[in-house]
Amino acid sequence: VDEAEVQKQAEGKLKERLTILQQKGNQKKAAKKQAILQRIVDIVRTQGRINNQQAQKILHLPQSTLSDYFQELVSQGLLKKEGKGKATYYHL
């Protein structure tokens, strides 16, 4: 076996390992996001409604991330959106 073949095998193994680690990372990220989405719905169940600013204080996440999460929950039919701009709030 020549040096080029050994190098090729090593690169293949590294790529395979990197793919596995990326998949694990993506799974963890997806699980964390799902937990946050569920927490938002739970907060709305107990409080009746929530806006982005309140969610920022409770969840310590940026406004843009929460806007995306709220949009996802609305599109899934789990929350309803009322109002516009800073007056926007979400309820069941």
Secondary structure, 3 states (H helix, E strand, C coil): CCHHHHHHHHHHHHHHHHHHHHHHHHHHHHHHHHHHHHHHHHHHHHHCEECHHHHHHHHCCCHHHHHHHHHHHHHCCCCEEECCHHHCEEEC
